[in-house]
Amino acid sequence: MTIDVGGGLGQVTDTKTLRRVFGTFATGVTVVTTGGEAPHAMTANAFTSVSLDPPLLLICVDHSAVMHESVTRAGRFAVSVLASHQEDVARHFADKWRTLGAAQFECVSWSPGPHSGAPLIDGSVAQFECELWRAYEAGDHTIFVGRVLALTERADDPPLVFHRGAFGALTEKALTESVLTKSARPERDANGRARPEGSH
């Protein structure tokens, strides 16, 4: 089905519909944090890997968000990828009416990042500490690209996911099938050809 959300060819003006259709893309859920005298946090799903060499990731932040100034000022930030049982954490840091500053972390278990000074959310499935590498203006958002300084992973918990405006989790069946598929997939060489067994 094609939805006309604009006033003409190449013009998309219906932001409500645009947001809904963007929401069909399922994502993970992260909490972006900065440290310093006025630490801050923000729930975000506009996060992705960028490069392995150098190790880069990006987050997209609205110009009007407190986090926009926080990242720019701090020059370093952290990203915690939330586990399926941390929906309450995601909702807390998405609440625009919560108390800001250090007080917003009082109801959440966290640890200070040794490389970024930013809070790392305890129990998250992955944590990245970054220094700000580049910033690019993109409409009403800024794309902040961070160089990864350190990372940790907890592979025993499934991630929290976000789809069509609702939180959810991958099923145990989906996770198991993913592991089985990965283990059955042959290794490939630099040209994409499958490596025969015993060729290492």
C-alpha positions as CSV (number, residue, x, y, z in Angstrom):
1,M,0.0,0.0,0.0
2,T,1.3,3.4,-0.9
3,I,0.4,6.4,1.4
4,D,0.5,9.9,0.0
5,V,1.9,12.0,2.9
6,G,2.9,15.1,0.9
7,G,1.7,18.0,-1.1
8,G,3.4,16.8,-4.3
9,L,6.1,14.7,-5.9
10,G,9.1,14.4,-3.6
11,Q,7.4,16.3,-0.7
12,V,6.6,14.6,2.6
13,T,4.8,16.9,5.0
14,D,2.6,14.6,7.1
15,T,5.0,14.1,10.1
16,K,2.4,12.0,12.0
17,T,2.2,9.4,9.2
18,L,5.9,9.6,8.6
19,R,6.6,8.8,12.3
20,R,4.2,5.9,12.2
21,V,5.8,4.4,9.1
22,F,9.3,4.9,10.5
23,G,8.1,2.9,13.5
24,T,7.6,-0.2,11.3
25,F,11.4,-0.7,11.5
26,A,12.1,-2.7,14.7
27,T,15.1,-1.5,16.7
28,G,16.9,-2.1,19.9
29,V,16.6,0.4,22.8
30,T,19.5,2.3,24.3
31,V,20.1,4.8,27.0
32,V,22.6,7.5,26.0
33,T,24.4,9.2,29.0
34,T,26.9,12.0,29.7
35,G,28.8,12.6,32.9
36,G,30.3,15.7,34.5
37,E,28.8,18.0,37.1
38,A,25.3,17.8,35.4
39,P,25.0,14.2,34.2
40,H,22.2,13.4,31.8
41,A,20.5,10.5,30.2
42,M,18.1,9.9,27.3
43,T,16.3,6.9,25.9
44,A,17.1,6.5,22.2
45,N,16.6,4.0,19.4
46,A,18.4,6.2,16.7
47,F,21.6,4.3,17.3
48,T,23.8,2.3,14.9
49,S,27.3,1.0,14.2
50,V,29.2,2.9,11.6
51,S,32.8,1.6,11.2
52,L,35.1,-1.1,12.6
53,D,38.3,0.7,11.7
54,P,38.2,3.1,13.3
55,P,35.6,1.9,15.7
56,L,32.7,4.3,15.3
57,L,29.0,4.4,16.2
58,L,26.3,7.1,15.9
59,I,23.4,8.5,17.8
60,C,20.8,11.0,16.5
61,V,19.7,13.7,18.9
62,D,16.9,16.3,18.4
63,H,18.2,19.9,18.5
64,S,15.7,20.7,21.3
65,A,16.8,17.8,23.5
66,V,18.8,18.5,26.7
67,M,21.1,15.7,25.5
68,H,22.1,17.8,22.4
69,E,23.9,20.4,24.6
70,S,25.1,17.7,27.0
71,V,27.0,15.7,24.3
72,T,28.4,18.8,22.7
73,R,29.6,20.2,26.0
74,A,31.0,16.9,27.5
75,G,32.8,15.7,24.3
76,R,32.3,12.1,25.6
77,F,29.2,9.9,26.0
78,A,28.1,6.4,26.7
79,V,25.5,4.1,25.2
80,S,23.9,1.2,27.2
81,V,21.9,-1.3,25.1
82,L,19.0,-2.3,27.3
83,A,17.9,-5.8,28.2
84,S,14.4,-7.1,27.8
85,H,13.7,-6.7,31.5
86,Q,14.6,-3.0,31.5
87,E,11.5,-1.5,29.9
88,D,11.0,0.6,33.1
89,V,14.5,2.1,32.6
90,A,13.6,3.0,29.0
91,R,10.4,4.6,30.1
92,H,12.0,6.5,33.0
93,F,14.7,8.2,30.8
94,A,12.1,8.9,28.1
95,D,9.9,10.8,30.6
96,K,10.3,14.5,29.8
97,W,8.9,15.4,33.2
98,R,11.4,13.5,35.3
99,T,13.9,15.4,37.6
100,L,17.1,16.2,35.7
101,G,20.7,16.2,36.8
102,A,22.2,13.6,39.1
103,A,18.7,13.0,40.7
104,Q,17.4,11.3,37.6
105,F,19.8,8.3,38.3
106,E,18.7,7.7,41.8
107,C,16.1,5.1,40.9
108,V,18.4,3.3,38.5
109,S,21.3,1.0,39.1
110,W,24.4,2.3,37.3
111,S,28.2,2.4,37.4
112,P,30.5,5.2,36.3
113,G,32.3,4.8,33.0
114,P,36.0,4.9,33.6
115,H,36.8,6.2,30.1
116,S,33.8,8.6,29.5
117,G,32.8,9.6,33.0
118,A,29.2,8.8,31.9
119,P,26.9,6.5,33.8
120,L,26.6,3.0,32.5
121,I,23.3,1.2,33.1
122,D,23.8,-1.9,35.1
123,G,22.2,-5.1,33.7
124,S,22.3,-3.8,30.1
125,V,23.3,-6.3,27.4
126,A,26.1,-4.0,26.0
127,Q,27.8,-0.8,27.0
128,F,29.9,1.6,24.8
129,E,32.0,4.5,26.0
130,C,32.8,7.0,23.3
131,E,34.6,10.3,22.6
132,L,32.8,12.6,20.2
133,W,34.4,12.2,16.7
134,R,32.2,14.2,14.3
135,A,28.9,16.0,14.4
136,Y,26.7,16.4,11.3
137,E,23.5,18.6,11.0
138,A,20.6,16.6,9.6
139,G,17.3,18.5,9.6
140,D,15.9,18.9,13.1
141,H,18.5,16.5,14.5
142,T,22.3,16.3,14.8
143,I,24.1,13.0,14.0
144,F,26.8,12.6,16.7
145,V,29.5,10.1,15.6
146,G,31.4,8.6,18.5
147,R,34.8,6.8,18.5
148,V,34.4,3.8,20.7
149,L,36.9,3.8,23.6
150,A,35.7,0.8,25.5
151,L,32.9,-1.7,25.4
152,T,31.4,-4.6,27.4
153,E,28.9,-7.3,26.5
154,R,26.5,-9.5,28.4
155,A,25.3,-12.2,26.0
156,D,23.0,-14.1,28.5
157,D,20.0,-11.7,28.3
158,P,17.9,-10.9,25.2
159,P,17.6,-7.2,24.2
160,L,14.7,-4.9,24.6
161,V,13.1,-4.0,21.3
162,F,10.9,-1.2,20.0
163,H,8.4,-1.6,17.2
164,R,5.3,0.5,16.2
165,G,5.5,2.6,19.4
166,A,5.6,-0.4,21.7
167,F,8.3,-2.2,23.7
168,G,8.9,-6.0,23.3
169,A,11.5,-8.7,23.4
170,L,12.8,-11.4,21.1
171,T,11.4,-14.7,21.9
172,E,13.5,-17.5,23.2
173,K,12.7,-19.5,20.0
174,A,13.9,-16.7,17.8
175,L,17.1,-16.3,19.8
176,T,17.8,-20.1,19.7
177,E,17.1,-20.3,15.9
178,S,19.5,-17.3,15.4
179,V,22.3,-19.1,17.3
180,L,21.7,-22.3,15.4
181,T,21.7,-20.5,12.0
182,K,24.9,-18.7,12.9
183,S,26.7,-21.9,14.0
184,A,25.6,-23.6,10.8
185,R,26.8,-20.8,8.5
186,P,30.2,-21.6,6.9
187,E,33.1,-19.2,7.4
188,R,34.0,-17.2,4.3
189,D,37.3,-15.8,3.0
190,A,38.0,-12.2,2.0
191,N,36.3,-12.8,-1.4
192,G,33.1,-14.1,0.2
193,R,33.8,-17.7,-0.7
194,A,33.0,-20.4,1.9
195,R,36.0,-21.8,3.6
196,P,36.3,-25.6,3.5
197,E,36.7,-27.3,6.9
198,G,40.3,-27.6,7.9
199,S,41.5,-24.7,5.8
200,H,42.4,-22.3,8.7
